[in-house]
Amino acid sequence: MVALILSAIFGLPMGCGKTREAPPKPVVAVSIVPQAYFVRRIAGDSVRVEVMIPPGANPATYEPTVDQMTALSKAALYVKVGHESFPFEQAWLDKLLAQAPSATVIDSTKGISLISGDPHVWVSPRQARKMAQTIAAGLKAIVPSKADAFDRNLNALQSDMDAMDAGFKALFSDLSLRRFYVFHAAWTYFAKDYGLEQVSLEHGHREPSSHAIQEVVVSAKEAGVKTIFAQPQMSAKSAELVAQEIGGRVVIIDPLAADWMVELRRAAKEIQKALTP
C-alpha cells in the first residue's frame, strides 16, 4: 500500500525496481557526410547515423576503421552514392556490405542522369532533391511508424532546396564571366544547373603535371581569372601555384561539408564573387 502511494505521488516505477529501456534506434549507414545531413533532416532523432567517410577525409584514399566495420553489423539501411566514379565505394562497398548482412541497400542517385567522371551529384540542389526523395523512401521502409513525420520533414527539406535553387538561378543569371577554376572537378552538376563552366587542374585523382599547370595559367590569365577553388580534403599545393602565377588567390569550398545547405550557399556566393569583375 505504501509503495502504491509513493508511486502515485512521485511517479516511481512499480515492480522490481527496473526501468524499461527504450528500444535501440535503427542504424543508418551512409558513405558521405552530406547524405547524413539528408538523413537527419528527414528522420530527426529516430535513427542513428554512421558515416563511413568522416569529415575532412579524402574519399579517394580513406580506409574504414575497425570500429566503423563493427558499427555496420547493426545497420538496418545503407545509403550508397551509387556512382561508378566514386572511388571509396568502388574499393570498399562490397566489404562494407559484407559486414551488414541485414541492411537494406539503397542507391541515392537512382533515377538521376549521371555525369561520367564526377560522383558529386549532391552539389546540385535539383539532384539533391531527388536524392532526398530516395532516402526518405528507404527510411520509411525501416521505420514505417514514422512515415508521416518523415514525409513532412522531406517536404520541408525539399522546400528549402527549391528556394536555394531559385536563389542560385538568380545569383548566376547576369554574369559576363561564366568559367571558374577548381583543383578537383567536384562541381560539374552545380555548373550544369546554372550555365557555368568548371575547369579542373586535377584529372583522375592525380596531381597535374607542370605542363598542365602552365596550360591552366595561360587559360586563366586570358579569362581574367583571379580565384582558384580547392577543397579541404585535398592538397591545395597546385591551386596555390596557379594562384601565384596569375596574381590571384585560393578559396576553399567544401563539397563534403557537414552542414550541406550552409556550405553550398557559401560556395555559390564565392563562385559568383569570382565571376564578377
N, C-alpha and C positions, 0 to 999 in steps of 0.2 A: 504493500500500500504506500509506504514512504517513497519507494522507487518510482511509483506511478506519479505521485505528486511532484517529485523533483523533476521528472521527465516533462511534465506538463508546464512547470514554471520555467525551467532553464533549457528546454529542448534537448535534454540528454538522451542519447540513443538507448533503447531497451535491448534486452538480450544479454549476450555475453561480453559486452563492452567493446565489441569490434565494430568499426565503421565500414560501411560498404564502399569499396574503391570504385572510382569511375572506370569504365572500360577504356583500354588504351585507344588513342586516336589512330585511325588508319595512316600508314606511312605512304607518302607520295614522293617518289624519287624523280628528279629531273636532271638533265645533263648540264644546263647552264643557269646562271643567276636570273636573267630576265624571265625564264619560264617559271621560276619560283615566285617572281613578282606577280605573274598572272594567276598562278595557283592561289596565292594568298589573297589577292583581290577578290577572287571568286569564292573560295572556300572559307576564308577567315581563319578562325582557330579550330575549325572542325577536323583538320588533318595536320599531320606533322610532315614537314617538307625536308627532304635530304637532297642537297645539291652536290652533284658529282664533281664539277669543276668549280672550286671556290673562288671568291672574288680575288682578282689580281693574277690568277693563274693563266698560263698560255694554253689554249685548247690543243695546240699542235704538239705540245711536249708533256702535258700533265699526266701523271700516273696516280690512280686512286690509291688511297691508303687502306691498310687492313681494317681500320675502324669503319671506313665507308663501305667496304665489302661486307662487313658484318651487319651493318645497318640495312643493307639491301635485302638481307634474308627475311626481313619483316615487311617488305614493301608490298602494298596491295596494287599499286599502279606505278608504271614507269612511263614518263613522258620524254620521248626522244625528239631530237631535232629533225632527223629523218632526211637529211640532205647528203648525197653521196660524196660531197666535197668537205664534209665536216670531219676533220682528222681524228678527233677524240673518239667519236662513235665508230669510225672505221677500225680503229685499233682495239677498242675496249668494249663495245656494246655487247658482243656475244659473251664475253667473260662476265660482264656485269649481270646480264640476264640469267646466266647460269647460277648466280648467287640468289636470284629472286624467282624461284620456281612457281610461286603463287601469284606473281604480279601480272596484271593485265598491262599490255604494252600498247601505247597509242603514239601515232606519228603526228606531231603537232603541225607539220607542214602539209598534211594530207589535203589534196584538192587545190593546192596553190601551184601556180605556174612558176616553177623554179628556174633560176638563172644558173647556168653552169659555172662552176668555179667559186661561187660565193654563197656560203650557207647562212649568212646573217639576215635571214628573212625578217626577223623581228624588228629591225630598224625602220621598217615601213609601218606606219600606223594602220594603213589599209590592210596589209597582210597580217599584222598582229591581231587585228580584229577577227580574222578567220581562225588564227591560232587559238585565240581565247575561246571561240565557239567550240572547237575540237576538244580543248582541255576541259571545258565545262561539261561536255558530254561524258568524258571519262570520269570526272569527279562524281557526277550524278549516278554513274553505274556502280561505284563502290560505296557511296553514301546516299542511297535513294531517299532516305527520310529527310534529307536536306535539299531536295531537288528544287523546291520553290524558292528557298533562300538563295541557292546558287544562281538560279535564273535572274533573280532581282539584282544580285551582285554583278552578274555578267552584263546585264543591261546598263548598269551604272558605269562599268568599265568601258563598254563599247561606246557609250555616250561621250566619255572623256576622250577616247581615241578619235571619234568623229570630229569633236571640237578641235583637237590637236591637228588633225589632218587639214581641216578648213583653215586654221591659223597658219600652217606651213604653206599652204597653197597661196595665201595672200602674201606671206613673207617673201616668197620667191617669184612673185608674179611680174615684177617690173625691174628686172636686172639686165644690164647690158653684158656683164661677165657671167658665164654660167659653168665654167670649168674650175673645179677645185682639186687640190693635190693632197694625196694621203700617202702614208708609208705602206699601210696594209689595206687591201681592197675590201673593206667591210661595209661600204655604204652604197653598194650598187642598187639595191632596192629603193633606198631613200632617194638616190639621184634620179632613178627612173620615174618615181612618182611626181617629182617636181621639175622635170625638164632640165636636169643638171647633168654635167659630165664629170665623172670621177677619173682622175689619173693616178695610178699607183706606182710607187717606187719598187715595191717588192712583188715578186712573182713566184708562185709555187713554194711559199714559206721559206724562201732563201733571200739573203741579203743581196741587194742589187750590185752588179759589177760596177767598176769605175766608169766604164763606157756608158752603162745605163744611167748612172747618176748624171753624167755630163749631158746626156740627151734630155733628161728632165730639167736640168738647169737651163739649157738653151730654150726649151719649150716654155718654162715658167717665166723667164725674162721676156720672151716675146709676148706672152699673155699679160704681163704686168702683175704677176702673182707675187704676193709678199707673205703668204702663210702656207706652211706645210703642216698637215694634221697627222698626229701619231696617237697611239693608244697605250694605256699603262701596262698592258700585258706583254708588250714587246719593246725591244731596244729602240730608242729614238736616235741612235747614232747617225744613221744615213739621213734621216729627216733633218737633223741638226746641220749636217754637212751641206745639204742642198740649201737650207735656210741661210746659212752663212754666205754661200756663193751668190745668192740673189738679194742679199741685204734684207732678209725677212726674218720671220720668227717661227717657232714651233708651238703649236697649240694642241693640248691633249684633249681628245674627246673619246668617250668610252662606250663602245657598242655592247659591252657586257656588264654595265653598271647595275648595282643592286636596286636602285630607285629608277626603274626604266623610264618612267614618264618625265621625271625632273631632268634626268641626264639627256634624254632625247630632245627636250625643249632647249636645253643649254647648247647642245651640239648644233641644232638648227640655227640658233642665233649666231653662233661662232662662224658657221659656214656662210651665212648671209653677210656677216660683217666682212669676211674675207673676200666676198664677191662684190662688195660695194666700194667703188673708187674713192 
